[in-house]
Amino acid sequence: AFLYTIGFNVSSAAVNLSQIPLFVGPYLSGKYGVRNTMGTLLRTGKLLMGSGFEKSIVGADGKIVKKKVSPGIENYFVPQEVNGKTVYTLREDLKYSSKEEKEMIASLKPLVEIAAANGQLNQSYLSDELNIDQTGRQKTFGDKFTKLGALMFHEVEQNNRQVTLTAAYLLEVQRLKELKAKVDKVNVKDVVLTPEQMEKAAVTALYNTQESNGGAVTETGARWAQKDLGRVALMYKNYGIQMYYTMLKTARKVLDANYTGQERVDAAKQLAYTHLSALLLAGVHGLPLYGAIKVLFENILPEAMGGIEDWEENFDTQMRQFFGEMAYKGPVTALSGVDVSNRVALSGLLLQMNRYNPDATIEEDVFFYLGGPAVSKIKSFFRGAQDVQRMQYERAFETFVPASVRSAYRGIVRYPREGIITRRGDNMMDSDLNLFELGGQTLGFAPYEYTYSQDVVREAKRREKALGERRQDAMRMINDGRMMHDMDLLEKGTEKVLDFNLIAPKDAAITNKSLKRSWTSYTSQKKRLLNGVVITPQYERHMRDMIMDYKPVEWGLGSLGQKEFGEK
């Protein structure tokens, strides 16, 4: 499932990079201040990139060996086993820009030691899921290919965690120094923390990293998502679980009087900054509580309390019209023309509606949600097989290949050639795609105009279906009442007709003429019933002849004769 979803997928790796501005930055800003946090995150990113691609390790013979690795804060140190414990020593063969920079990097030693001891330096969620080890050797071609597909995502995830770890550590060290300077009434620059205080800062940084999802790995994720069916159903869901857990815990802290006033203020800031970042990157529909409020109005509240009926404009449409597209989707999507809002939103991280089967049965929903990405991909193979049967070979190819290949093929080959069209050749967009939109599609981001048009059409069809079902139910109830001479049913059907005409468009209103046509069709179908089932006129004679060929068993008490079984 991994290779067919986010393997080799540039857009997924790019979306993962948004974790820093979307959640990590706001979370740390609530406690340490916006200016300090943003400056430290930028400085930390630069520091990480400057660590180089070489790591020094002490070999069995005691000599230092250089090894090619990805950038990381541990690259500034040389690990060595001393009395069964790994000790890190600052590398002296590197060139540091200043004495201050060297001292700052040297101060990271407690963090590196504790993070390494907890497996937080070169570990990621994907490395756990796929058993990827940067230092190990894969035994099969499949393992090597999977590792290659996960490499980009793994590197981004590792970068996110190390940036979060380092920034959280430096911010906590600075906070402890400021507290000590205030108590001792000295200059902050003159404060020297004890080894115990530095170690405490490292532990706090590790905790803050986990809380802000910088360290979401399998072992620290949800217990249900670690094995068996839960691991399949909750694949890629650890992120959402961690996000909601952290936000709910932060909200509880705001309301809990057992915390100090400053702690509650910091928690309130964290929530406010997180919602602000989500608003800027993903728009109104990307706010954390958006999905819950949507469910409340569409599925729980009655109409008298503001609930939305199935024939009315849904919650998304009302929000779009109230706030406008830029606010609803966010400035990034509105200005770029590439729809990134759905990918970085903090809403719908655990459960999402099946857009391709909105009226699924309970069994289908259970299968959809428990099966996770694996089942969704298997179902897509069946759709691909149907495309082959219909001689839609290009569409079948797009269905069978991984998402990364499909996106690149569409952006480079199909969309430039014919635009975005349906399987029968109908245009799905009013304008041609520009180079920026094609580039976004190649990387895995759908054009905004396309997603917008699909949202609008999907909503129109949903409302059309809801109104059509209400109209059909009302007329069927009247027809049943007339057929069975049931006055109560007739009265109820008449009420439904009147209610429908209040909400229906003029052309769809139920009139005496439409009721007469419905009754004529109803009685005509009754004449074509075959053992309670309506047969289409074109096939009625053939179906009756076929049924006459059946020879049922004749029972002792009465008989089901052949003629009677198929008799008209």
C-alpha positions, 0 to 999 in steps of 0.5 A: 500500500505504501508504494501505491500511495506515497512511495516516490511521491514528491507532494507527500514529502512536501506536505510533510514539510509543512508540519513545521509552520503548521503545527510545530512553530505555533506550538512552540510559539505559545510557550516561548514567544513568536519571535524567539521561536521563528528565529530559532527554527530558521537558525536551526534549519540552517544549522542542520543543513550545515552539518554536512553529509559525513558522519565520523565514527570510531572503528573497532581499531580505534580509528575514526572512519567517515561515513556518508549520511544525511544531514543531522545534528549528530554529524557534529559529534563523534560517538564512542563507546566508553564503559558500555555507554555512548559518549559524544565528542564535538568534532574538531575537523569541521570549520565553524563560522564563529566561536559562538556557533561552535559553543552553541553546537557543543551545547547540543551534546546532552540533546544528542545523547538523550535523543540517540538513546531514545532512537530519535535521530535517524528513526521515522514513522515510515522507517518503522512501518517499512523496516528501513534502516539507514545503516542496514542492508536490504536483502531483496530487490523489493526491500531495496525498491521500497527503501528507495521509494520511502527515502524522500519521505523518510528524510523529510520526516527525520529533518522535521524531527531534528529541527523540532528537537534542536529548536525546542532544546535551544528555546528551553535552554534560553528560558532556563537561563533567563529564569536563572538570570532573573533569580540571581540578578545577573546578565543572561549571557553570564549564566551557565547551566549545570549538566543536570539543567541541560539534561532536563532541557533535553528531556523537555525538548524530547517531550515537546517534539513528541507532542508536536508530532516531530517524533511520531514513530510507531512505538510512540504512536497509538497502541491500536495502530502498532500491530494486526488489523489496527496497523492496517486500518490506522496506516498513516493515521498516527499523525492525526491521532497525535495532532488531535490528542495534543490539541485536546490536551492543550484545550483541557489545560486552558480550562483546568484550574489546577494549572498555573495562570501562565501555563493556561495562558501559554496553552491558549496561545498554542491553540490560537496560533495553531488555528491561525496557521491552519487558516493561513495554509489551508483556509477555513475548511482546514481548521481543526474543529471544522470537521466536527462542526460540519458533522454537527450541523449536517448529521446531528442537529435537527432543522429547528436548531440550525441543522442542514437538511439533505436537500439544502446547500451543505455546510461546505457550500455555505461556508464557501459562500459566506467567507469567499474562496480565498478564506475558505481554501486559504491564500496559498491555494487561491494565489497559486492555483494549485490545491494544497489546502486539502493536503495540509488541513488539520480537519478530517485527519482520522475519518473522511467521507468516501467521496466516491460512494457517499451512500455506502451501506454499513458493511461498505463503510466498515470495509472502507474504514477498517481496510485502510489504504490497502483496501482502497488500492485493491478496489482501484484494481477492480476499476482498472480491470473494468477500464480494460474491458471497456478498452480504456487502456490509458485510464487503466494504466493510470489506475494500476500504477502508483500515485506518484507515476499517475500524477507525473503521467497526467501532468506531463502526458495526458493533461497537456495533450487533451486537458482534464476530460471524462472517459467519454471525452467531456471537458471537466474544466472551462479553461486550459491548464497553465505550466504552473498547474501542470507542474503542480499536477506532476508533483501530485497537487491537483489544479485548484480549478479542477477540484473546485469544479468537482466540488461544485458538480458533486454538490449539485448532484447530491442535492439533485438526488436528495430532491429526486428521492423526496419527490419519488417517495411522495408520489409513491406513497400516494400511489400506494394509498390509492392502490390499497385504498388506504386513506391514512397513507393518502393523507400522509402522501399528500402532506409530503407532496405539499412539503416538497412543493415548498422546497422544490424548484418550480419545474420540479413541483408535483402537480395534478398532471405529474401525479396522473403520469405517475399513477399511469406508470405505476399501474403499468408496472403492476401489469408487468410484475413477475412474482413481485418483480417489475420486468422491463418491457423489452425483456418481458417476453424473454424473461417469462419464456425463460421462467417457464423452463424451470421445473419446481418440485411438486409437494404433497399438499398442493402443487406449484405447477410449471404453468402456474409459476410462470403464469401471467 
